[in-house]
C-alpha cells in the first residue's frame, strides 16, 4: 500500500500490524503522528516504527483520522537541515 494524502487504510485488508516506510536519500527521517513526539530513524530503511536488520517493527494504528508529519534531513556542515517535509492526512477503518 502506498500511503498518500487522503489515503484510507482498511485493517480488514491490511491486517493490524503495519509500519510506514519512507524511501528517501537522506541521513535521517522524522515521523510525528497526530502532533505527538517525533520518532527519528537514522538508518535505512527509514520507518516510523523502526526495524531490526530490515525486519520491520509492528505499528498498530487506531481507527479514525490521522495526521502524519514526515521530515527528511541531511547533514550539512555538521548540522541537520530539513531537506523536505510532508504532512499526510489519512484514515484507518476496520
PyMOL commands that set and color helices and strands:
alter all, ss='L'
color gray80, all
select helices_A, chain A and resi 11-14
alter helices_A, ss='H'
color red, helices_A
select strands_A, chain A and resi 7-10+21-22+28-33+39-41+46-47+51-52+55-56+64-76+79-93
alter strands_A, ss='S'
color yellow, strands_A
deselect
rebuild
show_as cartoon
